[in-house]
Amino acid sequence: MTWPTKKIEKNPDLKKFFEQFESWLLWDIKFMLKLEDEGGSVIQPDRSTNTSRRRPFVASVILVCCAIDTLAAFRYGRERDGVGEIFKNFVGEYFKASITKSGKSYSDKDIYNGLRNALLHGYSLGQDLALGHEDEQKHLNKLGNRIVVDVFMLYFDLEAVYEKYKRELQSGQYLYEFKRRWNFAPLIQYNSEENLKR
């Protein structure tokens, strides 16, 4: 079975997906990290540790994990089961040095078990990981016995991965899987009228 429409102008579901993913999910993360203000102006990462300027770093990482779950579900057309496998497959396929802004590859098991599952199910981290925000050079490098995941670089790598997947969809790749997921569970936006239509 195919879903032949390639042009985004003729594919309202694809266009809506891009708009919702960018203006809700990605924007929420950027806003929490203070990378963009409410007016849409871009702000350089503030890596200071001043506690009066505390940001919700952990919540930002949880949303990044949600974004990866979302992209994986659409990329592979997941309807119900297989969350862990497709999450890890997606990380292995997309979060690699040739795609990420950091130029580094991620361990699918570390990100799934030590970051995603540990944070979502226990507000903790796996024993091998640490979150950081002060120095992007530490990203995915060992510090002591832990691998540092820099919160800002994680987000920038997510953006690069999303852009790659978006280009693939625009060129006509993986549209059947996309449509399968869209029909099962389209994205939400914070609009009660829109959500009531589902």
C-alpha positions as CSV (number, residue, x, y, z in Angstrom):
1,M,0.0,0.0,0.0
2,T,1.3,3.4,-0.9
3,W,0.5,7.0,0.0
4,P,1.5,8.7,-3.3
5,T,1.2,12.4,-2.5
6,K,4.7,13.8,-2.2
7,K,4.2,17.6,-2.3
8,I,3.6,19.1,1.0
9,E,1.1,21.6,-0.4
10,K,-1.1,18.7,-1.5
11,N,-0.7,16.8,1.8
12,P,-2.5,18.6,4.6
13,D,-1.7,15.9,7.2
14,L,2.0,16.3,6.6
15,K,1.8,20.0,6.6
16,K,-0.1,19.9,9.9
17,F,2.4,17.5,11.4
18,F,5.3,19.8,10.7
19,E,3.5,22.9,12.0
20,Q,2.4,21.1,15.2
21,F,5.7,19.4,15.9
22,E,7.6,22.7,15.4
23,S,5.2,25.2,17.0
24,W,4.2,23.0,20.0
25,L,6.7,20.3,20.9
26,L,10.0,21.9,19.7
27,W,8.9,25.4,20.7
28,D,8.0,24.2,24.2
29,I,11.6,22.7,24.6
30,K,13.2,25.9,23.2
31,F,11.2,28.0,25.5
32,M,12.0,25.9,28.6
33,L,15.7,26.1,27.7
34,K,15.4,29.8,27.1
35,L,16.6,29.4,23.5
36,E,13.6,31.4,22.2
37,D,11.3,34.0,23.8
38,E,7.6,34.3,23.4
39,G,8.0,36.6,20.4
40,G,10.1,34.0,18.6
41,S,13.4,35.7,19.0
42,V,16.3,33.3,19.2
43,I,18.5,33.5,22.4
44,Q,22.0,32.0,22.7
45,P,22.3,29.2,25.3
46,D,22.9,30.5,28.8
47,R,25.2,28.0,30.4
48,S,25.5,29.8,33.6
49,T,24.8,28.0,36.9
50,N,23.3,31.1,38.6
51,T,20.4,29.6,40.6
52,S,18.3,32.7,40.3
53,R,18.0,31.8,36.6
54,R,17.1,28.2,37.1
55,R,15.6,26.5,34.1
56,P,13.6,23.3,33.9
57,F,16.5,21.2,32.4
58,V,15.1,17.8,33.4
59,A,11.6,18.7,32.1
60,S,13.3,19.7,28.8
61,V,15.0,16.4,28.5
62,I,11.7,14.6,29.2
63,L,10.2,16.5,26.4
64,V,13.1,15.6,24.1
65,C,12.5,12.0,24.9
66,C,8.8,12.5,24.0
67,A,9.8,14.1,20.7
68,I,12.0,11.1,19.9
69,D,9.1,8.7,20.8
70,T,6.9,10.8,18.5
71,L,9.3,10.8,15.5
72,A,10.0,7.1,16.0
73,A,6.3,6.3,16.0
74,F,5.7,8.2,12.7
75,R,8.9,7.0,11.1
76,Y,8.0,3.3,11.6
77,G,4.2,3.6,11.6
78,R,3.8,2.3,15.2
79,E,0.2,1.8,16.2
80,R,0.4,0.2,19.6
81,D,3.3,-2.1,20.7
82,G,7.0,-2.0,20.2
83,V,7.8,1.4,21.8
84,G,11.2,0.4,23.1
85,E,12.3,-1.3,19.9
86,I,11.3,1.5,17.6
87,F,12.8,4.1,20.0
88,K,16.1,2.3,19.9
89,N,15.9,1.7,16.1
90,F,15.2,5.4,15.6
91,V,18.1,6.5,17.8
92,G,20.4,4.1,16.0
93,E,19.3,5.2,12.6
94,Y,19.2,9.0,13.2
95,F,21.2,10.0,16.2
96,K,24.5,9.2,14.6
97,A,27.6,11.4,13.9
98,S,26.7,12.0,10.2
99,I,23.3,13.6,11.2
100,T,23.7,15.2,14.6
101,K,24.9,18.8,15.1
102,S,27.3,17.6,17.8
103,G,28.8,15.2,15.3
104,K,28.5,12.4,17.8
105,S,26.6,9.1,17.8
106,Y,24.3,8.1,20.7
107,S,24.0,4.7,22.3
108,D,20.4,3.6,21.7
109,K,20.4,1.6,25.0
110,D,21.8,4.4,27.1
111,I,19.3,6.9,25.7
112,Y,16.3,4.5,26.0
113,N,17.1,2.9,29.4
114,G,19.3,5.4,31.2
115,L,17.6,8.6,30.0
116,R,14.1,8.1,28.7
117,N,12.9,5.2,31.0
118,A,14.7,6.4,34.1
119,L,13.4,9.9,33.8
120,L,9.8,9.1,32.7
121,H,9.3,6.3,35.1
122,G,11.3,7.4,38.1
123,Y,12.6,11.0,37.7
124,S,16.1,9.6,37.9
125,L,19.0,8.7,35.6
126,G,20.7,5.5,34.8
127,Q,24.0,4.9,36.7
128,D,26.1,5.5,33.6
129,L,24.6,8.9,32.6
130,A,24.7,12.5,33.9
131,L,23.0,15.6,32.7
132,G,25.0,18.7,32.1
133,H,24.5,22.2,30.7
134,E,27.8,24.1,31.3
135,D,30.1,22.8,28.6
136,E,29.0,21.4,25.2
137,Q,32.5,19.8,24.8
138,K,31.6,17.3,27.6
139,H,28.6,16.1,25.6
140,L,28.6,12.3,25.3
141,N,32.1,12.1,26.9
142,K,32.9,10.3,30.1
143,L,33.4,12.4,33.2
144,G,34.4,10.0,35.9
145,N,32.4,6.9,35.4
146,R,29.4,8.6,33.7
147,I,28.7,9.8,30.2
148,V,27.5,13.4,30.2
149,V,24.5,14.3,28.2
150,D,24.6,18.1,27.6
151,V,21.0,19.3,27.6
152,F,21.5,22.0,25.0
153,M,23.4,19.7,22.6
154,L,20.7,17.0,23.1
155,Y,18.2,19.5,21.9
156,F,20.3,20.8,19.0
157,D,20.9,17.2,17.9
158,L,17.1,16.5,18.1
159,E,16.6,19.5,15.7
160,A,19.1,18.1,13.2
161,V,17.5,14.7,13.4
162,Y,14.0,16.2,12.9
163,E,15.2,18.2,9.9
164,K,16.6,15.0,8.3
165,Y,13.4,13.1,8.8
166,K,11.3,16.1,7.6
167,R,13.4,16.2,4.3
168,E,12.8,12.5,3.9
169,L,9.0,12.9,4.2
170,Q,9.0,15.9,1.8
171,S,10.9,13.8,-0.7
172,G,8.2,11.0,-0.5
173,Q,10.0,8.6,1.8
174,Y,8.3,6.8,4.6
175,L,4.9,8.3,3.8
176,Y,3.0,5.0,4.2
177,E,4.4,4.6,7.8
178,F,3.6,8.3,8.5
179,K,0.0,7.9,7.3
180,R,-0.5,4.7,9.3
181,R,0.6,6.5,12.5
182,W,-1.3,9.7,11.6
183,N,-4.5,7.7,11.2
184,F,-3.9,6.0,14.5
185,A,-2.8,8.9,16.7
186,P,-2.2,12.4,15.1
187,L,-0.4,15.0,17.1
188,I,-2.3,17.2,19.5
189,Q,-2.1,20.9,20.1
190,Y,-3.4,22.8,23.0
191,N,-6.7,23.7,21.5
192,S,-9.8,22.1,23.1
193,E,-11.9,22.3,19.9
194,E,-9.2,20.6,17.8
195,N,-8.8,17.9,20.4
196,L,-12.5,17.2,20.6
197,K,-12.5,16.4,16.9
198,R,-10.3,13.3,17.4
